[in-house]
Amino acid sequence: MACFTRGNERAVVDLDPHSFRIRTTYINPGSANGVFNLWAAEDRVYLRARSPAHGIELWVSDLTTTGTKLVKDINPGVVQGFDSYATVVGNRLYFAASTIGGQVLYVSDGTDSGTHSVCDLETQNPTFVTLQGRLYVSAFDLGGAGLELIEIVDPGAMVETFESRCAPDFSFMTATPPVLGASSLLRGETPPNHVGLVLIAAPDTPSLNLPILQPQCRSRTFAPLLSLTATPSGSWSIPLAVPNVAALRGVSLFVQTWNLQAVSLFPASTTNALRLTVGR
């Protein structure tokens, strides 16, 4: 069974115990490539794709045929509007766009109205790094300043991972971006014969190897500001409400689970730590 039937446009393969099911969306019918790059967000995939009517532009997909669509024709016509440089922050995509006026930093939430310019890049080949709730863009200023660093102070809700999950349990923790007026869904799995304690601490809490932890484990939540409901053995999820208060934009917190032994409690093991940054 051929997977690639037209260019590079085999879209989705669903795996189940009985069969492979292939669903395909042809963005650029024929033998020419239609999809060049993909970036995964929480509930969507952003695509850099080419279509006959719009050239190379930003598309978004929920991995269904009906849910795959053009977001915005940034550079109208068949000329390229989406360069290949991009990064996901929360559920939004920051990317370099080609416009009539030159290369511009754009942001998109997957909708036409939520896709707009941030600033002029005046450059080619930017790189992106997220750090401590902010987005940094390295770009070469054609105006004579050379290679410079652009700081985006409020890029949006963000989740960053710190520390490694550690032996003997290797439990892992995830979270959805903490968007104002919504909830960040914390997810994890507590090993058998343990109780999980979800701790929230200040964003400047150092990485510590404590005597009460397993030798390979490090904590980012010592002296927590808040502890959430202890989770029993098995998979769990906890919604963390985010008030719709503008002053919270850009506020960061560390979240980490300590897995305590059911009988003796210590030495405990820890999951990876997450830095949650509140945003739009």
Helices and strands as residue ranges (DSSP letters): E 12-15, E 20-23, E 35-40, E 45-51, E 55-61, E 69-72, E 82-89, E 92-99, E 102-108, E 116-120, E 127-131, E 134-141, E 146-152, E 158-162, E 174-175, E 183-190, E 194-201, E 226-227, E 234-241, G 246-248, E 252-261, E 265-270, E 273-277
